[in-house]
Amino acid sequence: METRTDDFYPTRLERPTKSFERQDPVVHSSGSDRSDGPLSETELAQYERDGFLVFDSFLDQASVRQFREDLRGYEDDESILRSEGTITEPGKQGIRSIFGIHELSDRFDRLTRDPRILAMVRQLLGSEAYIHQSRINFKPGFHGKGFDWHSDFETWHAEDGMPRMRAVSFSIALTDNTPFNGPLMLIPGSHKTFVPCVGRTPEDNYQSSLKKQELGVPNNRDLAAMADDYGIKAPTGPAGSLIIFECNTLHASNANMSPWPRSNLFFVYNSVENQLQAPFCGNKPRPDFLGNRTSTEALMPVTSEERRKTG
């Protein structure tokens, strides 16, 4: 595969290539726009340093209960279970992920447009944004499998054609995240470096990679070096907690060996100025539920009346 002249982050290569410093800002707003939002300068500096932020009790418990009730209904909905956007665990019928979650429910859709979230997104991305991808990751007690170390941006760049690092994920815990039920692990500071990955991407790679990712996984040498330099953090907190993490922050999670389930909601926001191009791996684009190319207009905040319906 020939490297494109507009490819600032070559990956999925034939042979190993050295990691290199990211070529995009971490916080994209500047001047007065940088301070025009709910995140303080201290929080913005922490995000630039670590690549993530953690907030307890972003959603109240009444709202969390209603979202969990919706999820229980999805687990029994045959049309959702048969959908291509529903991913099962390897070799099992248990649900691993449901993609396009904001299109299944008005309640989830309203949450993507919560004014508190969009104000932070605008402050971090320096522009309006749209939903690139949404999903819920399930980890039932005793049986929930883990997710390998990866940079989301590496996959979105190679397989979706996201040109620059100008996207951010908001992860909201719908169950308590404890040290025992497979919480999200992040390497602080890893977002500053891009780690090219080796291997040609087969067509429709997502059909296997969403069950177990093998391509687009950094090599052990680079992972070990970053973990030695920066350490590993595994934020925990009650249901309703929020983790905001930069699109290139390396993250993973272990299997859930505890009896307590873990379910986390993810909304990925991409700048309207960072629209998807042809995938940089040279393949056809993935389905819209993985890399949205259809509804890319700027999200409008919900009104006060709509917001009351979220809870």
N, C-alpha and C positions, 0 to 999 in steps of 0.2 A: 504494500500500500504506500503510495507516495504521500509525503507530508504536504499539506496545503499551506500556501503562503500566508493565509489568514489564521493559521493555527498557532496560538500563543502557548498552548499547553499540549505538545505532542505526547501521546500515550498509546497503549496497546501496540507496542513496537516489537520488532523481530528479535532484538537483543537488548539487554539491560542498558539503561542510560542513567546518568547521575541525576539526583534530585536537584531542583533549583528554586530560587526565591520567587515567590508569587509576583506577578506583574500588575496587580490591581490593588487599590486601597482595601482596607478592611472595613472602615467606616467611610461611606461614599459622600456623605453630606459634608459641607465645609462652611466656614464663615458663620453668619447668623443662623443659617439653616441647621448647623450642627447642634446648636443649643435650643432649637425650636422643636421641642418634643419632651416626652415624659422621662427619657433617660438622662441622668445627670452626667456631668463631665467625668466624674469618677467611674460611673458604670460604663461609659463609652471607652474610657482608657482601659478598663478591665477587659472589655470585649476585644479591643485591639490587641491586648497582650495575650489573653487566653484563648480567644475564639469562641467563648460561650458565656452566658449569664444564667443565673438560677434565681427564681422567685418562688417563695412558698405562698400557698393560698391565693393563687390568681383567680381560680373559680371557687365560688362558695359551694358548700356541700350539697345544698338542695339542687343546684345546677348539675353537679357531678352525678347525683343519683338519677336524674332524668336522662343524662347521656348514657349511663350504664344500662338503664331500662331499654333505651333504643338499641343498644348493642346486643342485648339478650334476644330482642326480637329479630335482629339480623341473623343470629346464629341458627334460628329456626325457619328462616325464609328460604324456601327452595330456589326461588329465582336468583337470590343473591348467592347462595351456595354454588349454583351452576355457572355464575358469571365468570368471565375471563379475568375480571379484576379481583376475584377472591382466590387467594393463594393458600394451599394446604401445606401442612408439614410434610417433609420428605417421607414417602412410603406410608403416609397416614391420611385420614380424612379430616383430622383436626385443623381448624382454621389457623393460619399463620399471620395473614394480613388481608385486609379488605382495602382496596384502592378506590379512589374517587368517592370518598366518604361524604364529602360536602355536596355531592350530587344526589345522594340517597335520602337526604333529610333536610328540611328547612331549618331545623335547629342547628345542625352542623354548618350549614351554609351561612346562617347569621353569625355564628361564632367566627368564621373566617373574616367577617367584615366588622368585627368588634372594633369600635373606635380606638380603644386602648391598644389593640394589637397593630392596627394600621398606622397609628401615630409612631410607634416604635419602628415598624418596617420602613416607613418613609424616612425616619431619622437615620437608620442604618444604611439603607440603599440609596439615599439621596434622590429619590424619585417616587412616583406612584408605582404600584406593583399589581401583579395578578397571581392567581394560584397556578403554579407549575405542576404541583402534585399534592394530593392529600391521601392519607391512609390511617388505618388503625392497626397497630401491631399487637397481637395477642400472645400471651405466654401463660398458658394454664399451669396450675400447680402440678409439680412432679414431671410434666411432659413437655413443657415449652422449650423449644430449641433456641440456640443462640444465633447471633448475627456476627459474621467475621469482620475484622478490621477493614475499614475502607474510608475513602473520601467520597461523599456524595457527588461533589463536583466532577470527580474523575469519570464517574459513570454518566452523569448528565451531559458532560462535554463529549465523551466518546460516542455514546449511544443515542443521545437526544439532540446534540448540536448546540448546547448552551455555550456561547462563545467566551464569556468572561466570568470571573468570580464576583457576581453581583446578585446573589441569592442568599436566602436565610431560612432556616427551619425553626418553627415554633412547635415544641413538643409539650403537650399537656397530659399530665398523669390522671387517668381515670380510676386508678386504684393506688393504694399506697405503694411507693417504690422503696424497698428496703434493701439492705446489703445482701439479702438472701434470695430474692426472687428475680435476679437477672437484671439489675438496673443498667441504664445506659452508662458506658464508660467512655471517657474522652481523654485525649492527650492534649493538655493545654499548650498552646504555642505551635502546635503542628500545622495550623492553618496558614502559617507564614511560608511554608515550603510545599512545593508541588512534587509529588513522587510519581514519575511515569511508571506505568505497568507494562508487563511483557505479555504478548500473546494476541494472535489474530482473533477478532470477535466474530463468532459465527452468526448467521442470520437467526433472528428470533431467540437470541441468547437469553432474553428475559424469562423465557418459559422454564428454564432450569435455574438461572441465577437467583431468582426471587425465592426459590426454595433453599438453595445453598450456593453462595457466591464463590466462584473459583477464579474467574477473570476479573481484572480491576481490583485485585487485592495487593497491597504493597508487599514488597519482599521483607523477609524476616530481619535482614540486616538493617534496613532503614527504620523499621518499626522499633527494633531494639534500641537503636541509637537515639531515636526521639524519646522513647520511654525513659531511657537513662538520663537524658538531658532535662526533660520536662516533668517526668512522673506521669501517673495516670490518676484521674479523678473519676469517681462514680457518685454523682449527686443523688441523694435520697431525699424523700419528703412525702408528705401526705398527699392523698388524692386531691387534685386541684392545683398542684404545683406546676410551674412552667419552667422549661429549659429553652433558651434561645441559643442556637449554635450556627456558626458561620459555615457556608457550604463546603469549605475545604478542610474543616476540622476532622481529623481522624477519630473514628468512634467505632464501638463494637458493643456487644453485650453477651453475657454468658447464658447458658441454659438455666432454666428455672428448676432447681432441685428442691425448692421449698413446697409446702402445701398451699401457699398463698399465690393466687393469680396476679399477673401484672399486665395491664392494658394501657398503652400509651397512644395518644392521638398526635398525628403529625400534619402540620400545614407547611408547605414549602412556598415561599413567596419569591418571585423573580421580578426584577426591574422591567418595566415596560420598555426600557431602553436597551434591554439585553435579550431580545426576542430570539427564539431558537432558529438555527440554520440547519443545513443538511448535516446529519451526524458526522462527526470527525473521524469515526472508525470506517466510514465508507459504506455502511449498510443503509437500508431503508429505515425511516423513523420508526420508533416504537409506538405502540398504541397511545391514544390521547390520555388514557387514565394514568399512564406513566410519565408522559411528557406532553403537557397540554399545548396544542398549537391552534386550537379553535377559539377558545374564549380568553383572549389575551388583553381585553380592555382593562383599564385601571379600575380596581375595586372601589366601590363607593361605600362609606361607612353606613351601618344600619342606623335607622332613626331611633329615637328614644322609645317609641311605641314598639318597633320591631325588636329592640333589645330586650324589652320586658318579656317577650315571648321565648327568649333563649333559655331562661331559667324555668 
